Amino acid sequence: MKKLLLDCDPGIDDALALALAAGSPEIDLVGITTVGGNVSLDLTTANALSLREFYRLGDVPVTPGSAGALLGAGVRADSIHGATGLGGVTLPAPTRGVADGHAVDYIIETLRSAPGEITLVAVGPLSNIALAVRREPRIVEWARDFVIMGGSYTRGNHTPAAEFNIKADPAAASIVFDAGWEVTMVGLDVTLTAVVTESILDQMRSLGRLADLVVPISQFYGVVKADGGPAIHDAVAVAHVIDPTLLTLVPAVVNVETAGTYTAGMTVTDFKVDGRVPNAAVAVDLDVDRFWKLMLESYERLAARIA
């Protein structure tokens, strides 16, 4: 099994990604850390706690972290995810609370305790990761791999230039890309192809109790159509950990724009490495059919467990 530490801001697509991890026999989820992003930190943390119990993840710790961007006000996406972050779905109130401490310390100590064993996956703003790197630079050596859902080499979604997770904390993203590890960047270029179609939604409807969550939040996220609906971005990063053959990755040098009036948060991606050491492996293609096969098989396992 692959050990995974998930830093997230639930969030509809975070909830769908966490369901993938929860249902995969390939994943040993060692912890969940939360960050302010799609909605405020108190809501992302409350959602993570409720999802942990709904998915029956047992004693996997949930540790809250940074409430906002390192510099500036940051941004929110409640217009996309709903006021509470889960598209209007109300889960049972959790019976257990958060772990003691701060996400930054949890990330450092968890990676320190098992060097080379744990893949760190960040599917929200990179505030927690940047602070962890600043406090303990050796985490770049301790992490087995580091995968983000964020950025793009062609376009943005929060602005014409910037993807939301990077735009939410450009300074943090710049620190993370410059930290000395290889960042696997799973950006909009591939995640926008992982869309919920009517056929996919119909298969989700057969998932019993799990369907009560994944169907309405998928519909809230965007209009589901025969040829494609909302893209469930974050799950692609988790799927890559489960099956690295799903994505085509190309080495690149990625710099994050932190000061541009119109381009702050842009991941400026140069595939012409020209003798430089790449700091990123950038996803350029996704095997969509195999991705959905993996997703639905994992959902079916999870649905059976929580029935």
N, C-alpha and C positions, 0 to 999 in steps of 0.2 A: 504493500500500500504506500501511497505517496502522502507525506505529511504536508498539510496546507494550513497556513495562517492567513486569514482573510481580513483585510482592512476595508471597511465599507461604510456607506451612508444610506441605509435602506429608507425609502427608495424602492420603486416597483421592480426595476431590472435587477437591483441587488437581491430582492426577495426571490426572484426567479433563478438567479445565479446560486444563491444559497441552497435552494431546493435541489439544484443539480448536484452540488457537493454532498448534500445530505443523502441523496439517493444513490450515489456512485459507490460501488464496492472498491474502487481504486483509490478513494480519498479517505485519509484519516485527518479529520478537521481538528486541529489542536487548539484553535482559539479564534475568536472574533473580536476585532477592535473596531470602534466606531469613530466617525469624524463628522463634523457639521458639513453639509453639502446640499444634497437634494432638498432637505429640510434641516431644521436646527438640530443641534447635537442632542438635546433632550428627546426629540422625536426619533431621530435615527437610532438612539440607544434603546428607547422604549420599543421600537419596532424590532430591533435585533433580539431583545429579550422575548418578545411575543413569538417571533419566528422560531427561536431556539426551542420553545416548548411545543409550538404547533408541529414542528418537524421532528420532535422527540429526539433532540440532539444530546440529551442527558446532561452531563456535567461540563460540557464545552464552555469555557469561561467567556463572558462578554465583558470587555473592558473599555470604558469610554475614554476618548482622547480629546483632540483639539476642537474647539467650538467654531473656529473661523480661520481665515487666512492669516499667514504670517505678517503680511503687510496689506493695509487697505481693508475695505469692508467685505470683500468676497461677494458671492452671488448665491442665490437660491433657485430652486426649480419646482416650487410647490405648484406653480401653474401647470406643470406637466404631471406631477406625481400626486397631486391632491394636497389638501391642507395638512394632513397628518403623514403623508408620504406613501400610503398604501392604497391610493385610489379610492378612498371611501370604504374599503373593507375594514371591519372591526374584528380583530382577533380576540380570543379570550385573554383577559388580563394575566400577565405572568405571575407565577407564585414565587419565583426566585429572582433576586436582584443581581446587580452587577458585581464583578470581582473587585476586590480592593485595588487601589492604585490607579495609575494613568497608563493609557495605551502605549505611550512612548517607552515607558519602563518595561511594560509587558513584552513589547516587540523585541527590545534589546535582550532581556533576560531569556526569553524563549529561544531566540536564535543562538545566544551564547551557550545555552544548555545542550544544544544538539547541532554543532557546527557541521554544515554540509548536508543536513538531513531535511530541512524544512524549506518548502517553496513559499515565498511571500508573495501574495497576490493583493494588489490594491485596485479597487474599483470605484473609488471616490476621489475627492481632492487629496493631494499628496502631502498635506500638512503634517500628519503623524509621522510619515516616513522621513520627511526632511528633518524634523526635529530629532528623530532617532539617529539619523546619519550624523547630524551635528554633535549629538551627545556621545555617540560611540561609533566612530568611523569603521570599526572592524565588522560591523554587521554586513558590509558589502562582501566580506570574505566568508562570513558564517552562513549566509543564505545560500541554499542550494541553487535556487533560481529566483529571479524577481520579475514578475509579470504585472503589467498595468493594463486596465482598460482606460484609454485616454489618448488624446491627441489625434492627429491626422497628417498625412503628407499632401493632401489635396484640398481640404475644405474644413470649415468649422460647422458647428450647429448652434452654439450660443451666440456667436458672432460669425460674420463671413469668414474670419480667419481662425477662430479658436473653438476647440471642443470644450464642453462644459467643465469636465473635471480639471483640465489644465487652466482654464480661464478662472476657475474658482480660487486658485492659489498659484499664480504664475511663479512667484518667488520660490515657493516650495518645490514646484516642478523643476525649476532650473537647478536647485541644489541637488535634487535626486538624480537628474540626468548627468550631472557633473561629478557624481560621487565615486566613480572609479569601478563600477560594475557594469555589466551589460543589461540594459533594460529591454525586456521584451515588450514592445509597444503594440498593443492590440487596439488599433484606432478605428475611427469611423469608416475608413476605407473598406474594412472587412465587416465590422459589426452592422453596418447598414444593409448588409445582404442577409443577415440572420433575422428575417421578418416572420411574424406570425401570419399565416394564411388561414383561410376558412377551413381548409383540410386539417391543419395543425390544431386549430381551435376545437374542431370536432373531436379529435383524438384526446385533447385535454379534458373534454367534457365527460369522458369515461373514467376519470380518475377518482371518483368518489369524493371523500372529504377533502382531498387535495384540490379537486376541481373548484371547490367553493372559494378558494383563494386565487389560484392561477388563472382561471377563466375571467373573472371580473376585473382583475388588475390588468390583464393583457388587453381587455377591451377598453378599459379606462385610458390606457397608455396611447391608444390611437385607433383609427378605424381599421378593422380587419376586413380584408378583401380577398377575393379568390387569388389574385396575383401578388398579394403581399400587403401587409399592414405594418404595425409598429415593429421596430427593430428592438430586440432585447439584448442590448449591448453587452452588459457585464458578464452574462453567461458564457460568452465566447472566450473570455480570459480564463475562466475556470475550466472550460472544455479543453483548452490547450494543455492544461496541466494533466488532464486525464488522458488525452490522446494528442501528442505533439505533431502527429502527421496531418491533423486537420487544417493547419495553417501553413502557408508558404511564407517563410521569413527571409528578409534580405538585410544584410548588414548596412548600417548607415551611421552618419554622425548627425545627431539631433541636438539642436540648441533651442531653448525656450525664450521667446521674446517677452521681456518683462516691462518694457518701458513704452512700447508703441501706443500712440493715441488710438489707433484703429486696429492694431494687431496684437495687443497684449494677450498672452496665453497661446500664441501661435507656436506650434512645434515645427520649427524650420528644419526640414529633413533633407540631407544631402547624401544621395546614394553614391556619389562619386568620391569614394573614400580617399583615393590617391595616396596610399601609404600611411595615412593616419590610422590610429586605433579606433575602430568603431565603438561607440558607446551604447548602441542600440541594435536590436534585431527587430525590424519593422515588418509587421504582417501586411502582405499585399494581396493575399487570396485566401478564401475560406471554402472548404468543401461543404457546401450548405446541406446537401442531402445527408451526408454522414453526421454532420453536426446535429441535425434534428433527430436522427435515429438515436444518437447517443443521449440527447436530452430526454426524449420520450421514454426510452428504456429506463433511465434513471428515475424519472417521474413515476413510472409504473412501480418500481421497487419501493420508492418512498410512499406512494399511495397505499400499497399493501401493508407497510409498517405502521402507518398512522390510522388505518381504517378503524 
